[in-house]
Amino acid sequence: NSDSVARSLLSTEQDSSLSNNQDLNISIIGAIGENKGYDLLLALAIYIRENNLPLRLIVVGWTMDDIKLQNSGNVLITGKYEEKDFPAIIENNDLHCSLFLSQWPETYSYTLSLAFYHHLYPFVLDFGAQAERVRRTGFGLVLGNSSPSYLSARLLDYRNELVSRRMQQ
């Protein structure tokens, strides 16, 4: 099954480190509508912009309102993709992790499988299959809160960890 494959692939995260002046590039994978957390993503983008945080949101796919989201802050939208193109998208955008903002339980998440397979450390809300799979694999962080300030703080913690790795090399 994909989770046992994920466990074997996830012994290491994406080989990432950041310099102190680099943004953390966060992938949001898929077609992002209301049920996938569009409003929360928009609020997060605005919060990041207003607080001048070193976080960059990269939607690998599209949203219900790409223009509004792009105008809100530090957001890039790649557009529709095919799975075979995913490794090039990761490399071209220097993706460091993934963020899943689904607002209610899902029974399975194909996009989480992509994140697992490509070692993009996932941050997920505490709902359904995504949270269960992150807990089961031990790879990723289940978020206890969905406020933009909380989400940003957890993402900044991860960024700081990557910066620390760079400094230890």
Solvent accessible surface area in square Angstrom, and as a share of the most:
residue,aa,sasa,rsa
1,N,142,0.73
2,S,47,0.30
3,D,8,0.04
4,S,50,0.32
5,V,77,0.44
6,A,3,0.02
7,R,105,0.38
8,S,84,0.54
9,L,57,0.28
10,L,16,0.08
11,S,99,0.64
12,T,89,0.52
13,E,40,0.18
14,Q,51,0.22
15,D,146,0.76
16,S,14,0.09
17,S,27,0.18
18,L,0,0.00
19,S,31,0.20
20,N,113,0.58
21,N,138,0.71
22,Q,61,0.27
23,D,49,0.25
24,L,0,0.00
25,N,16,0.08
26,I,0,0.00
27,S,0,0.00
28,I,4,0.02
29,I,6,0.03
30,G,10,0.10
31,A,48,0.37
32,I,11,0.06
33,G,17,0.16
34,E,116,0.52
35,N,64,0.33
36,K,68,0.29
37,G,1,0.01
38,Y,5,0.02
39,D,89,0.46
40,L,21,0.11
41,L,1,0.00
42,L,21,0.11
43,A,41,0.31
44,L,0,0.00
45,A,1,0.00
46,I,57,0.29
47,Y,65,0.25
48,I,3,0.02
49,R,119,0.44
50,E,119,0.53
51,N,70,0.36
52,N,138,0.71
53,L,37,0.18
54,P,42,0.26
55,L,0,0.00
56,R,74,0.27
57,L,2,0.01
58,I,0,0.00
59,V,0,0.00
60,V,0,0.00
61,G,0,0.00
62,W,98,0.34
63,T,11,0.06
64,M,109,0.49
65,D,53,0.28
66,D,46,0.24
67,I,126,0.64
68,K,110,0.46
69,L,0,0.00
70,Q,74,0.33
71,N,113,0.58
72,S,8,0.05
73,G,21,0.20
74,N,53,0.27
75,V,19,0.11
76,L,56,0.28
77,I,21,0.11
78,T,51,0.30
79,G,23,0.22
80,K,160,0.68
81,Y,48,0.18
82,E,105,0.47
83,E,92,0.41
84,K,154,0.65
85,D,54,0.28
86,F,0,0.00
87,P,70,0.44
88,A,54,0.42
89,I,23,0.12
90,I,11,0.06
91,E,141,0.63
92,N,124,0.64
93,N,24,0.12
94,D,67,0.34
95,L,3,0.01
96,H,4,0.02
97,C,0,0.00
98,S,0,0.00
99,L,1,0.00
100,F,10,0.04
101,L,5,0.03
102,S,6,0.04
103,Q,67,0.30
104,W,141,0.49
105,P,87,0.55
106,E,35,0.16
107,T,138,0.80
108,Y,106,0.40
109,S,4,0.03
110,Y,117,0.44
111,T,27,0.16
112,L,0,0.00
113,S,21,0.14
114,L,5,0.02
115,A,0,0.00
116,F,2,0.01
117,Y,127,0.48
118,H,28,0.12
119,H,37,0.17
120,L,0,0.00
121,Y,40,0.15
122,P,0,0.00
123,F,3,0.01
124,V,0,0.00
125,L,6,0.03
126,D,73,0.38
127,F,82,0.34
128,G,20,0.19
129,A,10,0.08
130,Q,9,0.04
131,A,2,0.02
132,E,101,0.45
133,R,7,0.02
134,V,5,0.03
135,R,139,0.51
136,R,129,0.47
137,T,19,0.11
138,G,68,0.65
139,F,12,0.05
140,G,16,0.15
141,L,64,0.32
142,V,30,0.17
143,L,3,0.01
144,G,67,0.64
145,N,70,0.36
146,S,46,0.29
147,S,41,0.27
148,P,33,0.21
149,S,56,0.36
150,Y,59,0.23
151,L,0,0.00
152,S,2,0.01
153,A,35,0.27
154,R,65,0.24
155,L,1,0.01
156,L,39,0.19
157,D,74,0.39
158,Y,12,0.05
159,R,12,0.05
160,N,83,0.43
161,E,82,0.37
162,L,0,0.00
163,V,10,0.06
164,S,43,0.28
165,R,72,0.26
166,R,111,0.40
167,M,150,0.67
168,Q,146,0.65
169,Q,160,0.71
